[in-house]
Amino acid sequence: MDVLNLAAESAVTVRNKLEFPNLFGGTEIEYYRGFEVFGVPIYWYGVLIAIGILLACLYVFRRIEKDFGLSKDRAFDVIFAATIIGFVCARIYFCVFTTLNPDSPKNYTFVTTFTEIRDGGIAIYGGIIGAVLGGFLFCKLRKVHFTTMLDVAALGFLIGQAIGRWGNFVNQEAYGADCPTDWIFAMKGSLITSQGITGVVHPCFLYESVWCALGFIFLHIYSKKLRTFDGEVFLLYIAWYGLERFFVEGLRTDSLMAGNFRVSQIVAAVSCGLALAAFVVFKILTKKKNIPLYVNSGASAELLESDRKAEEERKSKKEAKKNQPAESILGEDEEDKPAEEPEKAEEPAEAVDESPEIIGEAEETAEENTQADEGKGE
């Protein structure tokens, strides 16, 4: 824990240097890896990932209803749950293959590695797998069309990856060795040098960030003009990313290993091949059977209309609830006025009850007067 505290302290107090000797005649950048908020160190790595997720969500919600025919409210629940599950699985994936790596320290276990959250470590393929599985589950629960959700999510993945990879830039990680000294993007940095690497290295994070940004532009246009079946954009995303990751992973020095094999390189090759094969098969089937996109189907319009009516009903009930106290007060004021009149109407009933006594007293008085008159006559 002392080591982690020291690392956190150095992140906000020690300036790091990054150099690109061949870029624009030599470019140097100095920066801190983080900053403090109320004494708590915040890493730029996490901030950049959060920005990537935020921008991805803004883009997704801008297009999800109009272009994909999905309910924003239902999709939000799916995205929220899938994001959390994705991060957990990204961490599990990293920890599993870190502990399986024969070069890892002997005291590394899955539990100790997983719980040292501030020590970092997530793997994008674990995140994608977790997000897809979590998304499938919550799509079923919230009645969201799964393959359509995959299409719009793929575009969000590319935005998040393009921005999030710059967290590796700040940490000076995800780099590749054996870089030609005259390569325009050759890089060296203070953190890299501290690990015993004195030469220039490949900025693998930069290659992946640019590749994902180009992939987003391509698939954004493709999804608007050329998409013919649900799940098509997602399959192209898997193939696009897998192609880049297979080659760039071969340059990296920090790959997750399974024996002598780079895990991400194997996953990239297999997923790229399967995605391209599935793309061709579904393209042919869609054309042959003339299957419409979900956004053009009656099911999409029906569900959106149902959600719209439900939302209007909720709003009207909420409005009625707001107006209810004022109406009840007004009703009480109106009821108070007629309430006084029945009390006055009950007074004759009291007079009727007392009338026998009055009559009795009158009769006694009459008898006394009669006796007095008789006495006078006697």
C-alpha positions as CSV (number, residue, x, y, z in Angstrom):
1,M,0.0,0.0,0.0
2,D,2.9,2.3,0.7
3,V,4.1,1.7,-2.9
4,L,0.7,2.7,-4.3
5,N,0.6,5.8,-2.1
6,L,4.0,6.8,-3.3
7,A,3.0,6.2,-6.9
8,A,-0.2,8.3,-6.4
9,E,1.9,11.1,-4.9
10,S,4.4,11.1,-7.7
11,A,1.6,11.2,-10.3
12,V,0.7,14.8,-9.2
13,T,4.1,16.1,-8.0
14,V,6.6,14.7,-10.6
15,R,6.7,16.2,-14.1
16,N,7.1,13.6,-16.9
17,K,8.7,14.2,-20.2
18,L,7.7,12.7,-23.6
19,E,9.7,13.3,-26.8
20,F,9.1,12.8,-30.5
21,P,12.6,13.5,-31.9
22,N,11.6,13.4,-35.6
23,L,8.2,15.1,-35.4
24,F,8.1,18.7,-36.5
25,G,11.9,19.0,-36.0
26,G,11.7,17.6,-32.5
27,T,8.7,17.8,-30.1
28,E,8.9,17.7,-26.3
29,I,6.0,17.5,-23.9
30,E,6.1,17.9,-20.1
31,Y,3.1,17.1,-17.9
32,Y,1.8,15.5,-14.7
33,R,0.1,12.2,-14.8
34,G,-2.7,13.5,-12.6
35,F,-4.0,16.2,-10.3
36,E,-5.5,16.5,-6.8
37,V,-9.1,17.1,-5.8
38,F,-9.5,17.7,-2.0
39,G,-6.2,15.8,-1.5
40,V,-7.3,12.8,-3.6
41,P,-5.1,12.1,-6.7
42,I,-7.1,11.9,-9.9
43,Y,-5.3,10.3,-12.9
44,W,-5.7,11.7,-16.4
45,Y,-5.9,8.0,-17.6
46,G,-9.3,7.7,-15.8
47,V,-10.5,11.2,-16.9
48,L,-9.8,10.5,-20.5
49,I,-11.7,7.2,-20.4
50,A,-14.6,9.0,-18.8
51,I,-14.6,11.7,-21.5
52,G,-14.5,8.9,-24.1
53,I,-17.6,7.2,-22.6
54,L,-19.4,10.5,-22.3
55,L,-18.9,11.6,-25.9
56,A,-19.8,8.1,-27.0
57,C,-23.1,8.3,-25.1
58,L,-23.9,11.7,-26.5
59,Y,-23.3,10.4,-30.1
60,V,-25.3,7.2,-29.5
61,F,-28.4,9.0,-28.0
62,R,-28.3,11.5,-30.9
63,R,-28.9,8.8,-33.4
64,I,-30.4,5.8,-31.6
65,E,-34.1,6.6,-32.1
66,K,-34.1,8.3,-35.5
67,D,-31.6,6.1,-37.3
68,F,-31.9,2.8,-35.4
69,G,-35.5,2.8,-34.1
70,L,-34.6,2.2,-30.5
71,S,-36.1,3.8,-27.4
72,K,-33.7,6.2,-25.6
73,D,-35.0,5.3,-22.2
74,R,-34.8,1.6,-22.7
75,A,-31.4,1.9,-24.4
76,F,-30.0,4.0,-21.5
77,D,-30.7,1.2,-19.1
78,V,-28.9,-1.3,-21.3
79,I,-25.9,1.0,-21.9
80,F,-25.6,1.8,-18.2
81,A,-25.6,-1.9,-17.2
82,A,-23.4,-3.0,-20.0
83,T,-20.8,-0.3,-19.2
84,I,-20.4,-1.5,-15.6
85,I,-20.3,-5.2,-16.6
86,G,-17.8,-4.3,-19.3
87,F,-15.4,-2.6,-16.9
88,V,-15.6,-5.5,-14.4
89,C,-14.9,-8.0,-17.2
90,A,-12.1,-5.9,-18.6
91,R,-10.5,-6.1,-15.1
92,I,-11.1,-9.8,-14.8
93,Y,-9.7,-10.5,-18.2
94,F,-6.5,-8.5,-17.4
95,C,-6.1,-10.2,-14.0
96,V,-6.6,-13.7,-15.3
97,F,-4.0,-13.5,-18.0
98,T,-1.6,-11.5,-15.8
99,T,-1.6,-14.3,-13.2
100,L,-1.2,-16.9,-16.0
101,N,1.8,-15.1,-17.4
102,P,5.0,-17.1,-16.5
103,D,7.0,-13.9,-16.2
104,S,4.6,-12.4,-13.6
105,P,5.9,-12.2,-10.0
106,K,5.3,-15.3,-8.0
107,N,3.3,-13.5,-5.4
108,Y,0.7,-12.5,-8.0
109,T,-2.7,-14.1,-7.5
110,F,-6.0,-13.3,-9.1
111,V,-7.5,-12.0,-5.9
112,T,-4.5,-9.7,-5.0
113,T,-4.3,-8.4,-8.6
114,F,-8.0,-7.8,-8.9
115,T,-8.3,-5.9,-5.6
116,E,-5.4,-3.6,-6.3
117,I,-7.6,-1.2,-8.3
118,R,-5.4,1.8,-8.0
119,D,-2.5,-0.2,-9.5
120,G,-4.6,-0.2,-12.7
121,G,-4.9,-2.8,-15.5
122,I,-7.9,-3.4,-17.8
123,A,-8.1,-5.1,-21.2
124,I,-10.2,-3.9,-24.0
125,Y,-11.2,-7.3,-25.3
126,G,-12.4,-8.3,-21.9
127,G,-14.5,-5.1,-21.8
128,I,-16.0,-5.8,-25.3
129,I,-16.9,-9.4,-24.3
130,G,-18.4,-8.2,-21.0
131,A,-20.4,-5.4,-22.6
132,V,-21.8,-7.6,-25.3
133,L,-22.9,-10.3,-22.8
134,G,-24.3,-7.8,-20.3
135,G,-26.0,-5.9,-23.2
136,F,-27.6,-9.2,-24.4
137,L,-29.0,-9.9,-20.9
138,F,-30.4,-6.4,-20.4
139,C,-31.7,-6.1,-24.0
140,K,-33.9,-9.1,-23.2
141,L,-35.0,-7.6,-19.9
142,R,-35.8,-4.2,-21.4
143,K,-37.2,-5.5,-24.7
144,V,-34.5,-3.8,-26.9
145,H,-33.6,-5.3,-30.2
146,F,-30.1,-6.8,-29.6
147,T,-28.4,-6.8,-33.0
148,T,-29.6,-3.2,-33.6
149,M,-28.2,-2.2,-30.2
150,L,-24.8,-3.8,-31.2
151,D,-24.7,-1.6,-34.3
152,V,-25.1,1.7,-32.5
153,A,-22.8,0.4,-29.6
154,A,-20.0,-0.4,-32.1
155,L,-19.9,3.3,-33.1
156,G,-19.7,4.2,-29.4
157,F,-16.9,1.7,-28.8
158,L,-14.8,3.4,-31.5
159,I,-15.3,6.9,-30.0
160,G,-14.4,5.6,-26.5
161,Q,-11.3,3.7,-27.7
162,A,-10.0,6.6,-29.9
163,I,-10.1,9.0,-26.9
164,G,-9.4,6.5,-24.1
165,R,-6.1,5.3,-25.7
166,W,-4.6,8.7,-24.9
167,G,-4.6,7.6,-21.3
168,N,-1.8,5.3,-22.4
169,F,0.0,8.3,-23.8
170,V,-0.2,10.0,-20.3
171,N,1.0,6.8,-18.6
172,Q,3.7,6.2,-21.2
173,E,2.5,2.6,-21.7
174,A,1.2,0.4,-24.5
175,Y,4.3,1.1,-26.5
176,G,6.4,-1.1,-28.9
177,A,10.1,-1.6,-29.0
178,D,12.5,-2.0,-31.9
179,C,11.5,1.2,-33.6
180,P,13.7,2.7,-36.4
181,T,15.4,5.8,-35.1
182,D,14.3,7.8,-38.2
183,W,10.6,6.9,-37.9
184,I,8.6,10.1,-37.8
185,F,6.5,8.9,-34.7
186,A,9.5,7.4,-32.9
187,M,9.0,8.2,-29.2
188,K,11.0,8.2,-25.9
189,G,9.9,9.3,-22.4
190,S,11.1,9.6,-18.9
191,L,8.8,6.8,-17.6
192,I,9.9,4.5,-20.4
193,T,13.6,5.3,-19.7
194,S,13.1,4.5,-16.0
195,Q,12.2,0.9,-17.1
196,G,15.6,0.5,-18.7
197,I,14.6,1.3,-22.3
198,T,17.0,3.9,-23.6
199,G,16.1,3.9,-27.3
200,V,13.0,5.1,-29.1
201,V,9.8,3.1,-29.2
202,H,6.6,2.8,-31.2
203,P,3.7,4.8,-29.9
204,C,1.2,1.9,-30.2
205,F,-1.5,3.8,-28.4
206,L,-1.3,6.5,-31.2
207,Y,-1.6,4.0,-34.0
208,E,-4.7,2.5,-32.3
209,S,-6.3,5.8,-31.5
210,V,-5.9,7.0,-35.1
211,W,-7.2,3.7,-36.5
212,C,-10.3,3.8,-34.3
213,A,-10.9,7.4,-35.2
214,L,-10.8,6.5,-38.9
215,G,-13.0,3.4,-38.3
216,F,-15.6,5.7,-36.6
217,I,-15.7,8.0,-39.6
218,F,-16.0,5.1,-42.0
219,L,-18.7,3.3,-40.1
220,H,-20.6,6.5,-39.3
221,I,-21.0,7.1,-43.1
222,Y,-21.6,3.4,-43.8
223,S,-24.3,3.2,-41.1
224,K,-26.2,6.1,-42.7
225,K,-26.0,5.0,-46.3
226,L,-25.1,1.3,-46.7
227,R,-26.3,-0.7,-43.7
228,T,-28.7,-3.4,-44.9
229,F,-29.0,-5.8,-41.9
230,D,-29.0,-5.4,-38.1
231,G,-25.6,-6.3,-36.7
232,E,-23.7,-5.3,-39.8
233,V,-21.9,-2.3,-38.3
234,F,-20.9,-4.4,-35.3
235,L,-19.4,-7.1,-37.5
236,L,-17.4,-4.6,-39.5
237,Y,-16.2,-3.0,-36.2
238,I,-14.9,-6.3,-34.9
239,A,-13.1,-7.0,-38.2
240,W,-11.8,-3.4,-38.5
241,Y,-10.4,-3.4,-34.9
242,G,-9.2,-7.0,-35.1
243,L,-7.1,-6.3,-38.2
244,E,-5.3,-3.4,-36.5
245,R,-4.9,-5.1,-33.2
246,F,-3.3,-8.2,-34.7
247,F,-0.4,-6.2,-36.2
248,V,0.0,-3.6,-33.5
249,E,-0.1,-6.2,-30.7
250,G,3.0,-7.8,-32.3
251,L,4.9,-4.5,-31.7
252,R,4.0,-4.2,-28.0
253,T,6.2,-5.1,-25.1
254,D,3.5,-5.4,-22.4
255,S,1.2,-8.0,-24.1
256,L,-0.9,-10.3,-22.0
257,M,0.6,-13.8,-22.6
258,A,-0.7,-17.4,-22.6
259,G,2.5,-19.4,-22.7
260,N,4.4,-18.1,-25.7
261,F,1.3,-16.6,-27.4
262,R,0.0,-13.0,-27.2
263,V,-3.6,-13.4,-26.1
264,S,-4.9,-10.3,-27.8
265,Q,-3.2,-11.2,-31.1
266,I,-5.0,-14.6,-31.1
267,V,-8.3,-13.0,-30.1
268,A,-7.9,-10.4,-32.8
269,A,-7.1,-12.9,-35.6
270,V,-10.0,-15.2,-34.7
271,S,-12.6,-12.4,-34.1
272,C,-11.6,-10.7,-37.4
273,G,-11.9,-13.9,-39.4
274,L,-15.3,-14.8,-37.9
275,A,-16.7,-11.3,-38.2
276,L,-15.8,-11.2,-42.0
277,A,-17.3,-14.6,-42.6
278,A,-20.5,-13.7,-40.7
279,F,-20.7,-10.4,-42.6
280,V,-20.6,-12.2,-46.0
281,V,-23.2,-14.9,-44.9
282,F,-25.7,-12.4,-43.5
283,K,-25.3,-10.0,-46.4
284,I,-26.3,-12.8,-48.8
285,L,-29.2,-14.1,-46.6
286,T,-30.6,-10.6,-46.2
287,K,-30.6,-9.9,-49.9
288,K,-32.1,-13.3,-50.7
289,K,-34.9,-13.2,-48.0
290,N,-35.4,-9.4,-48.2
291,I,-35.3,-8.9,-44.5
292,P,-35.9,-5.3,-43.4
293,L,-33.9,-3.4,-40.9
294,Y,-35.5,-3.1,-37.5
295,V,-35.8,0.6,-37.8
296,N,-38.1,0.1,-40.8
297,S,-40.2,-2.6,-39.2
298,G,-43.6,-2.3,-37.6
299,A,-42.2,-3.7,-34.3
300,S,-40.0,-0.6,-33.9
301,A,-42.7,1.9,-34.6
302,E,-45.2,0.0,-32.3
303,L,-42.8,0.0,-29.4
304,L,-41.8,3.6,-29.8
305,E,-45.5,4.6,-30.0
306,S,-46.2,2.5,-26.9
307,D,-43.4,4.2,-25.0
308,R,-44.5,7.6,-26.1
309,K,-48.1,7.1,-24.9
310,A,-46.8,5.7,-21.6
311,E,-44.6,8.8,-21.2
312,E,-47.5,11.1,-21.9
313,E,-49.6,9.2,-19.3
314,R,-46.9,9.5,-16.7
315,K,-46.6,13.2,-17.4
316,S,-50.4,13.7,-17.1
317,K,-50.5,11.8,-13.8
318,K,-47.7,13.9,-12.5
319,E,-49.4,17.1,-13.5
320,A,-52.6,16.0,-11.9
321,K,-50.8,15.1,-8.7
322,K,-49.3,18.6,-8.7
323,N,-52.7,20.3,-9.1
324,Q,-54.4,18.1,-6.5
325,P,-53.5,20.0,-3.3
326,A,-54.8,23.3,-4.8
327,E,-58.1,21.7,-5.8
328,S,-58.6,20.1,-2.4
329,I,-58.1,23.4,-0.6
330,L,-60.5,25.2,-2.9
331,G,-63.0,22.4,-2.4
332,E,-62.8,22.8,1.4
333,D,-63.5,26.5,1.2
334,E,-66.6,25.9,-0.9
335,E,-67.9,23.3,1.5
336,D,-67.5,25.5,4.6
337,K,-70.2,28.0,3.5
338,P,-73.2,25.6,3.3
339,A,-72.1,23.8,6.4
340,E,-73.3,26.8,8.6
341,E,-76.9,26.7,7.3
342,P,-77.9,23.2,8.5
343,E,-76.9,24.3,12.1
344,K,-79.5,27.2,11.9
345,A,-82.1,24.9,10.5
346,E,-81.9,22.6,13.6
347,E,-83.0,25.4,16.0
348,P,-86.8,24.9,15.5
349,A,-86.2,21.3,16.5
350,E,-85.0,22.5,19.9
351,A,-88.1,24.7,20.2
352,V,-90.3,21.8,19.6
353,D,-88.6,19.8,22.2
354,E,-89.1,22.6,24.8
355,S,-92.8,23.3,23.9
356,P,-94.4,20.8,26.3
357,E,-92.7,22.5,29.2
358,I,-93.9,25.9,28.1
359,I,-97.4,24.6,27.6
360,G,-97.4,23.0,31.1
361,E,-96.3,26.2,32.7
362,A,-99.0,28.1,30.9
363,E,-101.7,25.6,32.1
364,E,-100.5,26.0,35.7
365,T,-100.6,29.7,35.4
366,A,-104.2,29.5,34.0
367,E,-105.3,27.3,36.9
368,E,-103.9,29.7,39.5
369,N,-105.7,32.6,37.8
370,T,-109.0,30.6,37.8
371,Q,-108.6,29.8,41.5
372,A,-107.9,33.4,42.3
373,D,-111.0,34.5,40.4
374,E,-113.2,31.9,42.2
375,G,-111.8,33.2,45.6
376,K,-112.9,36.7,44.7
377,G,-116.3,35.5,43.8
378,E,-116.7,33.6,47.1
